[in-house]
């Protein structure tokens, strides 16, 4: 029993230590595009504000990334109306499907599909990356192909928080604490 507990503790330490290596580093330069083909250079284009980035580099990870769209949009992007007008977060939010290798050819199709199917209010928060995965896999410690990864960057582009996986209220609360 002691061995099982020790192995579990080591697993938890190793899974959190990978993020400990990423937190405190600067987000690597990444050239992305909007669905309308406007180039957005990260992190240069987002400096000056806290930023939440969600990245996925497989279809399954993209499906899990989609579970974040509405809760994140409602929490950080949607402008409050009525008595709450003007109250909210001043934060950039981007979801980034990554098209790499053979899948890079599908970028144009994905953009057209997004233009047709995504809520126009959410569309500006979706960026598309087409290129090599290796530099980001190494710099951002992507371990699991079918998992989306989320990073909170400070106003200078430094990673101050990282998490991964399907949406949960607890993860969103942790992100909110960092941004506040």
N, C-alpha and C positions, 0 to 999 in steps of 0.2 A: 504494500500500500504506500509506504514511504517513497518507493521508487516511482510510482505513478504520479504522486503529487510533485516530486522533484522534476520529473519529465515535463509535466504540465506547466510548472513554474518556469522552467527553461524555455519552453515553447513561447509562453507569453512574453518573456524578456526578449527573446530573439525577434519576435514579430514586432514589438514596439521599438526595439533598438534600430531596426531598419529605417523607421520614420525619424528616429532621433538623429540619424546620419543626414537626412534630407532637411529637417527643420534647422533653420539658421543659415542655409545656403541660398544663393540667388537662383531664381527660376531661370533655366537656360533659354537663350534666344530661340524663338520659334516664329516662323513666318506662316501666318494663317490667312484665310480668306472668308469673307461673308458669303452668304448664298448669292449675293449680287456681284461677286467677284472683286470686292474691295479688299485690298491687302491690309492686314492688321499685324504689325510686328509686336510680338510679346517678348519681354515685359515692357518695352519702351512705350507702347501706346497706353499703358495703364498706370504709369507712374503718377504719384500724387494722391492716390486713393487706395484703400484696401481693395483686394480683388479675390473673388472666389472662382477658381478654375476647376472644371470637371473634365477629365480626359478618359477616353475609351479607345482601345485599338483592336477590338474584335466585335462581331455582331452581338454575341451574348453580353459583353460588357456594355455595348451601346444600349441594349435593352434595359439593363440595370441603371445606366446613366439616365434613361428616360424616366425612371421612377422618381428622380430628383426634380424634374422640370417644374411641376406645379408647386410643390412645397417651397422650393427655393425662390421661385418667381413671386409667390404670395408673400414670403417673408422679407425679401430683399429688394425686389424690383418694382412691384406694383405700387403705384402712387396711391396713398390714402385719400379718400374723398371726404366731403362733409366737414365735420368738426375736426377731423384728424388731418386735414389738408396740410401738406408740407412736413408732416412728421414721418420719419422713416430713416433708412440707412443710405448713406452716400458711399456706395460700394459698386464696383464693377462686378458683373457676374457673366461668365462665359462657359458654355458647354462645348467641348471640342471633340468631335469624332475624328479619329486619326486614321487616314488611309495610307497604308504602307505596303511595300512589296507589290505583289500582283493586284492587290485590292486598290492601289492608287488610281487605277483606271476608272474605278467606280465613283470617284469624287464628283464629277460633273452630274451624274445621275442622282447622287444623293442631294446635291444642291437643288436640282430641279424638283425633286420629291419634297424637299423641305419648303421650297417656295409655294408649292401646291397644297401641302398638308399641315404645315405648322402655323399656329396662331400668329398673325402678323405682329402682335405685341411681343411675342417671345422670340421671333426670328432674329432681331438684332443681337440677341444673346447667344447665338449659335455661330461658332467659327469652325472652319474646316481646315484640317492639316493634311497635306499630301507630301510625303517624303520618306526619309529614313527614320526608322524607329530606334535604332541602336543608341544614338546619343541621349535620347530621352529615357530609354529603358535603364541606362546606366546612371544618368544624373538624378533621375527621380525614383529609382529603385522599384520599378514596376516588376513585381514578382509573379503575379497571376494574370495570364492572358485574358481570362473571361471576367475580370473585375474592373470596374471603373475606379479611377483615382481622383481625389479631390485635394486641392491645395489652396490655402489662404495665404496671400502675399501681402506684405505691408506696403506702405506708400512708395518704397524704394525698389520693390520687386523681390524682397527676401521672403522665403517660405517661413511662415510663423506657425503653421498648423498643417497637418496632413492626415487624411483618413481614406478609407476605401470601402467599396462594396455597395450593396443595395441601400436605398434610403432607409433611415430610421429617425425618429424624433430625437433620440438621444444624440445622434451625430449632428443633426441640425442645431440642437441646443449648444453643443460644444463649439460649432462654427460661429454661432451667434455670440457666444461669450468672448471668443477671440476678436471678433470684429468690433464689439462694443468697447 
